[in-house]
């Protein structure tokens, strides 16, 4: 996933690099605006993909102990310690 702080820093660094090394003022501002637009669109696309992430289907078997995630209600067998859907630890449920 993209880290917002690092992406913004790299865009600003690239802007000053173009500004002082090449002294093309118009191109530097143009590239900065294009970079910001592309960066914002990529972060929106990544957020949309994570929102539509498919949950795993679960079939319970009688007599077994399962763990259920308190955050997304995903269930798994006893041997797993973290939710495969959201990555948070399980709580023990029968």
Steps between C-alpha positions, in 0.01 A plus 500: 500500500614852432622703794354853475794673674769343282313566175451865583866533599618346174277733297635806681858375461445444128352847467804668656735280298338616177483856626866545593681262266322564173342842567197417288244674720201418287588133463575465871158631598332293229672177611413573863132540416498187284677305775247612761207402278648156425587440866150590622337278236724204588419530870125510419530188283686312773235596758220386268668161442543440874132585562385229259737234633319165503437337837589133530208259529481293818340157553470395865552136600334367817728421795786731398613819671518808281623854545298802389630844415335770711543758223383332179327183635720264298541154656796264475627178658676499834859484363491847339577799719421793268205577277569436131254773406610800710823377669387557860524232774215254555286450809423140598143381424339152497 
